[in-house]
Amino acid sequence: MISRRIIRTKVLQILYAYYSSEEKSIPQSEKEFFFSINKTYDLYHYLMLLLIEVADYSERVIEIKQNKHFPTEEEKNPNRKFLNNKMIHLLRINIPLLNYLKREKLSWVNHPELIKELYLFLTESDLYAAYMKTPASSFQEDKHFIDDVFSKVFLIFEDLHQVLEEQSIYWNDDIDFVVTMISKTIRKFEEERGPNQSLLPTFKDEDDRNFARELLRKSIINQNELREIIHNNSQNWDIERIAFVDILIMQLALSEFIYFPTIPTKVTMNEYIELSKFYSTEKSRNFINGILDKALKDLKLENKIKKTGRGLIGETD
């Protein structure tokens, strides 16, 4: 499920591309945005497939060692705990995952070396050693281990990042988001439900899909008004010298303040300050925080902030 934080990040990226393009088209930018989201959803399935591929490689290693002329006792009777991991088994037989991989033609067949290196990186880790110490495990232990494999092995394996970047420009910043999605998926799985367990949807609901579309549209359509607010609240700064990405972050935040009545201003403020940590300097973050805080107070005084819905009482105070 693509979170609103991912949506905001993707909208920022598409907004930057929109203003960088000679031919500015809102419909084309929307198309590009949803294509980017779909690529993130591809990666969600692609990384789960990678885990299965690593397990398959593990099985081949065991078979090769057993077929040696003089295998050791350990090679004759290998520890199959990883290979028999119940969470991997559930992913291996998961019908929604298999159907998606087949439909989108996702495969690691062209990356055998990556699979080998990732397997070696995993098996040399303290995480793997601790897991393999005991021959048996519960389903909960298996789930916890696989969750850790994604967050503590896949996420830090630099060769994987490089391969993903080479395959798609849309995956450059996505792996952290996607590992979080996979973690949520793993925690939802139940052993007794077998192959039909559902995966996360692309969007949580239609509201999130509409939020994405409207955030992009309103930020562009109302550009002049939003930029004027930024200008009026940065009198001590030369607007031409403010980093362009900082302006876009504030433009999006102001859009949410004004045009999205069900989103609390505190949520918006926190989300875009968090976003600025990745796309701006520390100096820029403080600047963005100060400008947005000042603009928000002025907008409330001008009665331009109208929030409705549960939990939003006092938003205009």
Secondary structure, 3 states (H helix, E strand, C coil): CECHHHHHHHHHHHHHHHHHCCCCCHHHHHHHHHHHHHHHHHHHHHHHHHHHHHHHHHHHHHHHHHCCCCCCHHHHCCCCCCCCCHHHHHHHHCHHHHHHHHHHCCCCCCCHHHHHHHHHHHHCCHHHHHHHCCCCCCHHHHHHHHHHHHHHCHHHCHHHHHHHHHHCHHHCCCHHHHHHHHHHHHHHCCHHHHHHCCCCCCECCHHHHHHHHHHHHHHHHCHHHHHHHHHHCCCCCCHHHCCHHHHHHHHHHHHHHHHCCCCCHHHHHHHHHHHHHHHCCHHHHHHHHHHHHHHHHHHHHCCCCCCCCCCCCCCCC
